[in-house]
Amino acid sequence: MSETALITGASSRIAASKRAVTVLAPGYVKAAFADRTDLHGTILAAGGGKMPASVAKCGYDAMSRSELIAINEKPLAFMLNWLIPFLPRRAQDDQAHAKKMTTF
């Protein structure tokens, strides 16, 4: 099954159930995962990250307001909402492909 078919099928089922979905894009979160994967000292962890409770509150508040996307970190939100849309389409495709290749 292709990704497009999977997403289309999932969104159809969600719409039929009269429920909303909120996507939480928290950026780096200070959690035991960072310790286990030795992320300390990397570019990802350089900004310090957010505490899990603040990320959960951000997601819950956004869900309560029926927002589609919740981004907990202001620099990440600025980049995703204001910078990336102005990139040439080819750069956006390259970035999406790179992200897909590094996502597990």
DSSP file (Angstrom, degrees, kcal/mol; ACC not computed):
  #  RESIDUE AA STRUCTURE BP1 BP2  ACC     N-H-->O    O-->H-N    N-H-->O    O-->H-N    TCO  KAPPA ALPHA  PHI   PSI    X-CA   Y-CA   Z-CA
    1    1 A M              0   0    0      0, 0.0     2,-0.0     0, 0.0     0, 0.0   0.000 360.0 360.0 360.0 133.9    0.0    0.0    0.0
    2    2 A S     >  -     0   0    0      1,-0.1     4,-2.2     4,-0.0     5,-0.1  -0.334 360.0-115.6 -76.1 161.4    1.4    3.4   -0.9
    3    3 A E  H  > S+     0   0    0      1,-0.2     4,-2.9     2,-0.2     5,-0.2   0.896 116.4  53.9 -62.5 -39.8    1.8    6.2    1.7
    4    4 A T  H  > S+     0   0    0      1,-0.2     4,-2.8     2,-0.2     5,-0.2   0.924 109.5  46.8 -62.1 -44.6   -0.7    8.3   -0.2
    5    5 A A  H  > S+     0   0    0      2,-0.2     4,-2.6     1,-0.2    -1,-0.2   0.897 112.8  50.3 -63.8 -39.5   -3.3    5.6   -0.1
    6    6 A L  H  X S+     0   0    0     -4,-2.2     4,-2.5     2,-0.2    -2,-0.2   0.935 113.7  44.1 -63.8 -46.8   -2.6    4.9    3.6
    7    7 A I  H  X S+     0   0    0     -4,-2.9     4,-2.8     2,-0.2     5,-0.2   0.919 114.5  49.6 -64.9 -44.0   -2.9    8.6    4.5
    8    8 A T  H  X S+     0   0    0     -4,-2.8     4,-2.0    -5,-0.2    -2,-0.2   0.917 112.9  47.2 -62.0 -43.6   -6.1    9.0    2.4
    9    9 A G  H  X S+     0   0    0     -4,-2.6     4,-2.0    -5,-0.2    -2,-0.2   0.912 113.5  47.7 -63.9 -43.0   -7.7    6.0    4.0
   10   10 A A  H  X S+     0   0    0     -4,-2.5     4,-2.3     1,-0.2    -2,-0.2   0.922 112.1  48.8 -64.9 -44.1   -6.8    7.1    7.5
   11   11 A S  H  X S+     0   0    0     -4,-2.8     4,-2.5     1,-0.2    -1,-0.2   0.855 109.5  53.4 -67.4 -32.9   -8.1   10.6    6.9
   12   12 A S  H  X S+     0   0    0     -4,-2.0     4,-2.2    -5,-0.2    -1,-0.2   0.919 110.4  46.7 -65.1 -43.0  -11.3    9.3    5.5
   13   13 A R  H  X S+     0   0    0     -4,-2.0     4,-1.4     2,-0.2    -2,-0.2   0.891 113.1  49.2 -66.1 -39.2  -11.9    7.1    8.5
   14   14 A I  H  <>S+     0   0    0     -4,-2.3     5,-1.6     2,-0.2     4,-0.4   0.933 111.6  48.8 -65.5 -44.9  -11.1   10.0   10.9
   15   15 A A  H ><5S+     0   0    0     -4,-2.5     3,-1.1     1,-0.2    -2,-0.2   0.894 110.4  51.6 -61.8 -39.9  -13.5   12.3    9.0
   16   16 A A  H 3<5S+     0   0    0     -4,-2.2    -1,-0.2     1,-0.2    -2,-0.2   0.800 106.2  54.8 -67.1 -28.3  -16.2    9.7    9.1
   17   17 A S  T 3<5S-     0   0    0     -4,-1.4    -1,-0.2    -3,-0.2    -2,-0.2   0.491 107.5-125.9 -85.3  -1.3  -15.8    9.3   12.9
   18   18 A K  T < 5 +     0   0    0     -3,-1.1     2,-0.3    -4,-0.4    -3,-0.2   0.799  67.1 130.4  62.0  30.9  -16.3   13.1   13.5
   19   19 A R      < -     0   0    0     -5,-1.6     2,-0.3     2,-0.0    -1,-0.2  -0.782  50.2-135.9-111.3 158.2  -13.0   13.2   15.4
   20   20 A A        -     0   0    0     -2,-0.3     2,-0.4    -3,-0.1    47,-0.1  -0.797   9.2-146.3-110.4 156.0  -10.1   15.6   14.9
   21   21 A V        -     0   0    0     -2,-0.3     2,-0.5    45,-0.1    -7,-0.0  -0.977   6.2-162.0-122.0 134.7   -6.4   14.9   14.9
   22   22 A T        -     0   0    0     -2,-0.4     2,-0.5    47,-0.0    47,-0.2  -0.976  11.1-146.5-116.3 127.4   -3.7   17.1   16.2
   23   23 A V  E     -a   69   0A   0     45,-3.1    47,-3.3    -2,-0.5     2,-0.6  -0.815  11.1-152.9 -92.2 125.7   -0.1   16.6   15.1
   24   24 A L  E     -a   70   0A   0     -2,-0.5    47,-0.2    45,-0.2    45,-0.0  -0.892  14.3-178.6-102.9 119.9    2.4   17.4   17.8
   25   25 A A  E     +a   71   0A   0     45,-3.4    47,-0.9    -2,-0.6    48,-0.5  -0.805  12.0 166.4-115.2  86.4    5.8   18.5   16.5
   26   26 A P        -     0   0    0      0, 0.0     2,-0.2     0, 0.0    -1,-0.1   0.642  26.2-149.8 -82.6 -14.4    7.8   19.0   19.7
   27   27 A G        +     0   0    0     45,-0.1     2,-0.3    22,-0.1    17,-0.0  -0.532  65.2   0.3  73.7-151.3   11.4   19.2   18.6
   28   28 A Y  S    S-     0   0    0     16,-0.2    22,-1.9    -2,-0.2     2,-0.4  -0.559  70.4-165.5 -76.4 130.3   13.9   18.0   21.1
   29   29 A V  B     -b   50   0B   0     -2,-0.3     2,-0.8    20,-0.2     5,-0.2  -0.965  23.8-123.4-118.4 130.2   12.4   16.7   24.4
   30   30 A K        +     0   0    0     20,-3.0     2,-0.3    -2,-0.4    19,-0.0  -0.616  61.0 129.7 -72.7 109.0   14.5   16.1   27.5
   31   31 A A  S >> S-     0   0    0     -2,-0.8     3,-1.2    20,-0.1     4,-0.9  -0.927  76.1 -89.2-152.5 172.5   13.8   12.5   28.3
   32   32 A A  H 3> S+     0   0    0     -2,-0.3     4,-2.5     1,-0.3     5,-0.2   0.743 116.7  73.0 -61.7 -22.6   15.5    9.2   29.0
   33   33 A F  H 3> S+     0   0    0      1,-0.2     4,-2.1     2,-0.2    -1,-0.3   0.896  93.4  53.4 -58.6 -40.7   15.6    8.5   25.3
   34   34 A A  H <4>S+     0   0    0     -3,-1.2     5,-2.2    -5,-0.2     6,-0.5   0.872 110.0  47.7 -63.7 -37.3   18.3   11.2   24.9
   35   35 A D  H ><5S+     0   0    0     -4,-0.9     3,-0.8     3,-0.2    -2,-0.2   0.929 112.6  47.9 -67.9 -45.2   20.4    9.5   27.5
   36   36 A R  H 3<5S+     0   0    0     -4,-2.5    -2,-0.2     1,-0.2    -1,-0.2   0.827 118.0  40.7 -66.2 -32.1   20.0    6.0   26.0
   37   37 A T  T 3<5S-     0   0    0     -4,-2.1    -1,-0.2    -5,-0.2    -2,-0.2   0.367 106.7-123.9 -99.9   4.6   20.9    7.2   22.5
   38   38 A D  T < 5 +     0   0    0     -3,-0.8    -3,-0.2    -4,-0.4    -4,-0.1   0.916  54.6 153.5  55.3  50.1   23.7    9.5   23.6
   39   39 A L    > < +     0   0    0     -5,-2.2     3,-1.9    -6,-0.1     6,-0.5   0.575  30.4 115.8 -83.4 -10.2   22.2   12.6   22.0
   40   40 A H  T 3  S+     0   0    0     -6,-0.5     3,-0.1     1,-0.3     6,-0.1  -0.373  77.8  24.0 -62.8 135.3   23.9   15.0   24.4
   41   41 A G  T 3  S+     0   0    0      1,-0.3    -1,-0.3    -2,-0.1     2,-0.2   0.432  97.6 118.9  88.8  -0.6   26.4   17.2   22.6
   42   42 A T  S <> S-     0   0    0     -3,-1.9     4,-0.8     1,-0.1    -1,-0.3  -0.493  79.7-109.1 -91.8 167.4   24.7   16.9   19.2
   43   43 A I  H >> S+     0   0    0      1,-0.2     3,-0.6     2,-0.2     4,-0.5   0.877 118.6  58.8 -61.1 -37.9   23.1   19.7   17.2
   44   44 A L  H 34 S+     0   0    0      1,-0.2     3,-0.4     2,-0.1    -1,-0.2   0.895 111.9  38.6 -58.6 -41.9   19.7   18.4   18.1
   45   45 A A  H >4 S+     0   0    0     -6,-0.5     3,-1.7    -3,-0.2    -1,-0.2   0.507  91.0  92.8 -88.6  -5.1   20.3   18.7   21.8
   46   46 A A  H << S+     0   0    0     -4,-0.8    -1,-0.2    -3,-0.6    -2,-0.1   0.822  79.0  59.2 -61.0 -33.1   22.2   22.0   21.6
   47   47 A G  T 3< S-     0   0    0     -4,-0.5    -1,-0.3    -3,-0.4    -2,-0.1   0.556 110.7-118.7 -75.4  -6.4   19.1   24.1   22.1
   48   48 A G    <   -     0   0    0     -3,-1.7    -1,-0.1     2,-0.0    -2,-0.1  -0.033  40.7-132.0  95.8 -32.5   18.4   22.5   25.5
   49   49 A G        -     0   0    0     -5,-0.1     2,-0.3   -20,-0.1   -20,-0.2   0.009  22.2 -77.5  75.3 175.8   15.0   21.0   24.6
   50   50 A K  B     -b   29   0B   0    -22,-1.9   -20,-3.0   -24,-0.1    -2,-0.0  -0.789  40.2-105.1-114.4 156.1   11.7   21.1   26.5
   51   51 A M    >>  -     0   0    0     -2,-0.3     4,-1.8   -22,-0.2     3,-0.5  -0.542  31.6-118.2 -77.5 146.4   10.5   19.1   29.4
   52   52 A P  H 3> S+     0   0    0      0, 0.0     4,-2.6     0, 0.0     5,-0.2   0.848 112.3  56.9 -55.4 -36.7    8.0   16.3   28.7
   53   53 A A  H 3> S+     0   0    0      1,-0.2     4,-2.3     2,-0.2     5,-0.2   0.895 107.0  47.5 -64.1 -39.8    5.3   18.0   30.8
   54   54 A S  H <> S+     0   0    0     -3,-0.5     4,-2.2     2,-0.2    -1,-0.2   0.867 112.5  49.9 -70.3 -34.4    5.4   21.2   28.8
   55   55 A V  H  X S+     0   0    0     -4,-1.8     4,-2.4     2,-0.2    -2,-0.2   0.926 111.6  48.3 -67.0 -44.3    5.3   19.3   25.5
   56   56 A A  H  X S+     0   0    0     -4,-2.6     4,-2.8     2,-0.2    -2,-0.2   0.903 111.7  49.8 -62.4 -41.8    2.3   17.3   26.7
   57   57 A K  H  X S+     0   0    0     -4,-2.3     4,-3.0     2,-0.2     5,-0.2   0.918 109.8  51.1 -63.4 -43.4    0.5   20.5   27.9
   58   58 A C  H  X S+     0   0    0     -4,-2.2     4,-2.2     1,-0.2    -2,-0.2   0.934 113.7  44.7 -58.5 -47.2    1.2   22.1   24.5
   59   59 A G  H  X S+     0   0    0     -4,-2.4     4,-2.4     2,-0.2    -2,-0.2   0.906 114.6  47.9 -64.6 -42.9   -0.2   19.1   22.7
   60   60 A Y  H  X S+     0   0    0     -4,-2.8     4,-2.5     2,-0.2    -2,-0.2   0.924 112.3  48.8 -65.2 -44.5   -3.2   18.8   25.0
   61   61 A D  H  X S+     0   0    0     -4,-3.0     4,-1.4     2,-0.2    -2,-0.2   0.910 112.9  47.9 -62.2 -42.1   -4.0   22.5   24.7
   62   62 A A  H  <>S+     0   0    0     -4,-2.2     5,-2.8    -5,-0.2    -1,-0.2   0.906 111.7  50.1 -64.9 -41.2   -3.8   22.4   20.9
   63   63 A M  H ><5S+     0   0    0     -4,-2.4     3,-1.5     1,-0.2    -2,-0.2   0.897 107.9  53.6 -63.2 -40.2   -6.0   19.3   20.8
   64   64 A S  H 3<5S+     0   0    0     -4,-2.5    -1,-0.2     1,-0.3    -2,-0.2   0.811 110.2  47.3 -64.6 -29.5   -8.6   21.1   23.1
   65   65 A R  T 3<5S-     0   0    0     -4,-1.4    -1,-0.3    -5,-0.2    -2,-0.2   0.354 114.7-119.8 -91.0   5.4   -8.6   24.0   20.6
   66   66 A S  T < 5 +     0   0    0     -3,-1.5    -3,-0.2     1,-0.2     2,-0.2   0.816  52.8 167.0  59.1  34.4   -9.0   21.6   17.7
   67   67 A E      < -     0   0    0     -5,-2.8    -1,-0.2    -6,-0.1     3,-0.1  -0.538  35.3-143.9 -76.8 146.3   -5.8   22.8   16.1
   68   68 A L  S    S+     0   0    0      1,-0.2   -45,-3.1    -2,-0.2     2,-0.4   0.903  82.6  25.3 -76.7 -42.3   -4.4   20.7   13.3
   69   69 A I  E     -a   23   0A   0    -47,-0.2     2,-0.5    -7,-0.1    -1,-0.2  -0.983  61.5-168.0-129.7 134.5   -0.7   21.2   14.2
   70   70 A A  E     -a   24   0A   0    -47,-3.3   -45,-3.4    -2,-0.4     2,-0.5  -0.984   4.2-173.8-121.3 121.5    1.0   22.0   17.5
   71   71 A I  E     -a   25   0A   0     -2,-0.5     6,-0.1   -47,-0.2   -47,-0.1  -0.966   6.3-166.6-117.5 117.4    4.7   23.0   17.4
   72   72 A N        +     0   0    0    -47,-0.9     2,-0.5    -2,-0.5    -1,-0.1   0.774  68.2  66.8 -77.7 -28.7    6.1   23.4   20.9
   73   73 A E  S  > S-     0   0    0    -48,-0.5     4,-2.5     1,-0.1     5,-0.2  -0.839  70.1-147.0-102.7 127.7    9.4   25.2   20.0
   74   74 A K  H  > S+     0   0    0     -2,-0.5     4,-2.7     1,-0.2     5,-0.2   0.894  97.8  49.9 -60.2 -45.0    9.2   28.7   18.6
   75   75 A P  H  > S+     0   0    0      0, 0.0     4,-2.3     0, 0.0    -1,-0.2   0.907 113.3  47.4 -62.0 -38.3   12.3   28.5   16.3
   76   76 A L  H  > S+     0   0    0      2,-0.2     4,-2.8     1,-0.2     5,-0.2   0.911 111.9  50.1 -66.6 -42.1   11.0   25.2   14.9
   77   77 A A  H  X S+     0   0    0     -4,-2.5     4,-2.6     2,-0.2     5,-0.3   0.911 110.4  50.1 -62.1 -42.6    7.6   26.7   14.4
   78   78 A F  H  X>S+     0   0    0     -4,-2.7     4,-2.6     2,-0.2     5,-1.2   0.931 112.9  46.6 -61.0 -45.7    9.1   29.7   12.6
   79   79 A M  I  X>S+     0   0    0     -4,-2.3     5,-2.6     3,-0.2     4,-0.7   0.941 117.2  42.1 -62.8 -48.1   11.1   27.5   10.3
   80   80 A L  I  <5S+     0   0    0     -4,-2.8    -1,-0.2     1,-0.2    -2,-0.2   0.856 124.1  35.6 -69.8 -35.2    8.2   25.2    9.4
   81   81 A N  I  <5S+     0   0    0     -4,-2.6    -2,-0.2    -5,-0.2    -1,-0.2   0.783 132.7  18.0 -90.6 -28.6    5.6   27.9    9.0
   82   82 A W  I  <5S+     0   0    0     -4,-2.6     4,-0.3    -5,-0.3    -3,-0.2   0.761 125.1  37.4-118.2 -34.1    7.6   30.8    7.5
   83   83 A L  I ><<S+     0   0    0     -5,-1.2     3,-1.3    -4,-0.7     4,-0.5   0.929 110.2  51.8 -90.0 -49.7   10.9   29.6    6.0
   84   84 A I  G > <S+     0   0    0     -5,-2.6     3,-1.5     1,-0.3    -4,-0.1   0.867 102.5  59.8 -60.8 -39.2   10.2   26.2    4.4
   85   85 A P  G 3  S+     0   0    0      0, 0.0    -1,-0.3     0, 0.0    -2,-0.1   0.776 104.3  52.9 -61.1 -22.1    7.1   27.4    2.4
   86   86 A F  G <  S+     0   0    0     -3,-1.3    -2,-0.2    -4,-0.3    -3,-0.1   0.531  86.7 103.0 -90.0  -6.0    9.4   29.9    0.6
   87   87 A L  S <  S-     0   0    0     -3,-1.5     5,-0.1    -4,-0.5    -3,-0.0  -0.423  87.9 -94.1 -70.7 150.3   12.0   27.4   -0.5
   88   88 A P    >>  -     0   0    0      0, 0.0     4,-1.8     0, 0.0     3,-0.7  -0.340  38.0-111.8 -59.8 149.7   11.9   26.2   -4.1
   89   89 A R  H 3> S+     0   0    0      1,-0.3     4,-2.4     2,-0.2     5,-0.2   0.846 117.0  58.1 -54.7 -38.0    9.9   23.1   -4.5
   90   90 A R  H 3> S+     0   0    0      1,-0.2     4,-2.4     2,-0.2    -1,-0.3   0.902 105.5  49.5 -61.4 -41.6   13.0   21.1   -5.3
   91   91 A A  H <> S+     0   0    0     -3,-0.7     4,-2.3     2,-0.2    -1,-0.2   0.883 110.4  50.7 -65.7 -38.0   14.6   22.0   -2.0
   92   92 A Q  H  X S+     0   0    0     -4,-1.8     4,-2.5     2,-0.2    -2,-0.2   0.911 110.8  48.6 -65.1 -41.8   11.4   21.0   -0.2
   93   93 A D  H  X S+     0   0    0     -4,-2.4     4,-2.5     2,-0.2    -2,-0.2   0.906 111.5  49.8 -64.1 -41.5   11.3   17.6   -2.0
   94   94 A D  H  X S+     0   0    0     -4,-2.4     4,-2.5     2,-0.2    -2,-0.2   0.905 111.8  48.4 -62.9 -41.3   15.0   17.1   -1.1
   95   95 A Q  H  X S+     0   0    0     -4,-2.3     4,-2.4     2,-0.2    -2,-0.2   0.912 112.0  48.7 -66.2 -42.4   14.4   17.9    2.5
   96   96 A A  H  X S+     0   0    0     -4,-2.5     4,-2.4     2,-0.2    -2,-0.2   0.901 112.2  49.2 -63.8 -40.5   11.3   15.6    2.7
   97   97 A H  H  X S+     0   0    0     -4,-2.5     4,-2.1     2,-0.2    -2,-0.2   0.917 111.1  49.2 -65.2 -42.9   13.3   12.8    1.1
   98   98 A A  H  X S+     0   0    0     -4,-2.5     4,-1.2     1,-0.2    -2,-0.2   0.899 111.9  49.3 -62.8 -40.4   16.2   13.3    3.5
   99   99 A K  H  X S+     0   0    0     -4,-2.4     4,-1.0     1,-0.2     3,-0.4   0.910 109.7  51.3 -65.8 -41.5   13.8   13.2    6.5
  100  100 A K  H  < S+     0   0    0     -4,-2.4     3,-0.4     1,-0.2    -1,-0.2   0.882 108.5  52.2 -62.7 -37.6   12.1   10.0    5.1
  101  101 A M  H  < S+     0   0    0     -4,-2.1    -1,-0.2     1,-0.2    -2,-0.2   0.773 114.3  41.9 -71.2 -25.0   15.5    8.4    4.9
  102  102 A T  H  < S+     0   0    0     -4,-1.2     2,-0.4    -3,-0.4    -1,-0.2   0.487  93.5  97.7-100.6  -3.5   16.5    9.2    8.5
  103  103 A T     <        0   0    0     -4,-1.0    -4,-0.0    -3,-0.4     0, 0.0  -0.705 360.0 360.0 -88.2 133.5   13.1    8.4   10.0
  104  104 A F              0   0    0     -2,-0.4    -1,-0.1     0, 0.0    -4,-0.1   0.422 360.0 360.0 -97.9 360.0   12.7    5.0   11.6
